[in-house]
Amino acid sequence: MSNEQPNNPLHGITLEQVVTRLQEHYGWDGLAQQVNINCFKSDPSIKSSLKFLRRTQWARDKVEGLYLSTFA
């Protein structure tokens, strides 16, 4: 079996890379405006955001969608 995923634009990009790059681009305040979730509003950090996003699929989908629309 092949590990390639040609239809997945996020293949090979970790969630940590996604959150870090978005935070560098928008800052925490801008990121909270783009994706209205508390992990970006209340005492935000990469670690706490990753913990929340790994447990909450709808929020992860929104963050990944923002990443694709911003950097694609």
C-alpha positions as CSV (number, residue, x, y, z in Angstrom):
1,M,0.0,0.0,0.0
2,S,1.1,3.5,-0.7
3,N,1.2,6.3,1.8
4,E,0.4,9.0,-0.8
5,Q,-2.9,10.8,-0.5
6,P,-3.2,12.9,-3.6
7,N,-6.7,14.2,-2.7
8,N,-5.7,15.4,0.7
9,P,-4.1,18.8,0.6
10,L,-3.1,18.6,4.3
11,H,-1.2,15.3,3.9
12,G,2.1,15.6,5.6
13,I,1.2,18.7,7.5
14,T,0.7,18.3,11.3
15,L,-2.0,20.0,13.2
16,E,0.7,21.8,15.2
17,Q,2.1,23.2,12.0
18,V,-1.3,24.4,10.9
19,V,-2.0,26.2,14.2
20,T,1.5,27.6,14.4
21,R,1.4,29.0,10.9
22,L,-2.1,30.5,11.3
23,Q,-1.1,32.1,14.7
24,E,2.0,33.6,13.0
25,H,-0.1,35.0,10.2
26,Y,-3.2,36.2,12.1
27,G,-2.0,36.5,15.7
28,W,-4.3,35.1,18.5
29,D,-6.8,38.0,18.2
30,G,-7.1,37.7,14.4
31,L,-7.4,33.9,14.7
32,A,-10.2,34.2,17.2
33,Q,-12.0,36.5,14.8
34,Q,-11.6,34.1,11.9
35,V,-12.6,31.0,14.0
36,N,-14.8,31.8,16.9
37,I,-13.6,29.2,19.5
38,N,-12.6,29.9,23.1
39,C,-9.2,28.2,22.8
40,F,-8.1,31.2,20.7
41,K,-9.7,33.8,22.9
42,S,-9.1,32.8,26.5
43,D,-5.4,32.5,27.5
44,P,-4.4,31.0,24.1
45,S,-1.4,28.8,23.5
46,I,-0.3,26.3,20.9
47,K,-0.5,23.5,23.5
48,S,-4.0,24.2,24.8
49,S,-5.3,24.8,21.2
50,L,-3.9,21.5,20.0
51,K,-5.5,19.7,23.0
52,F,-8.9,21.2,22.2
53,L,-8.7,20.7,18.4
54,R,-7.6,17.1,18.7
55,R,-10.7,16.3,20.8
56,T,-13.2,18.5,18.8
57,Q,-13.6,17.5,15.2
58,W,-15.9,20.4,14.1
59,A,-13.4,23.0,15.4
60,R,-10.5,21.2,13.7
61,D,-12.4,21.2,10.4
62,K,-12.9,25.0,10.7
63,V,-9.2,25.5,11.5
64,E,-8.1,23.3,8.6
65,G,-10.5,25.0,6.3
66,L,-9.1,28.4,7.3
67,Y,-5.6,27.1,6.7
68,L,-6.4,25.9,3.2
69,S,-8.2,29.1,2.3
70,T,-5.4,31.3,3.6
71,F,-2.4,29.5,2.3
72,A,-3.7,27.5,-0.8
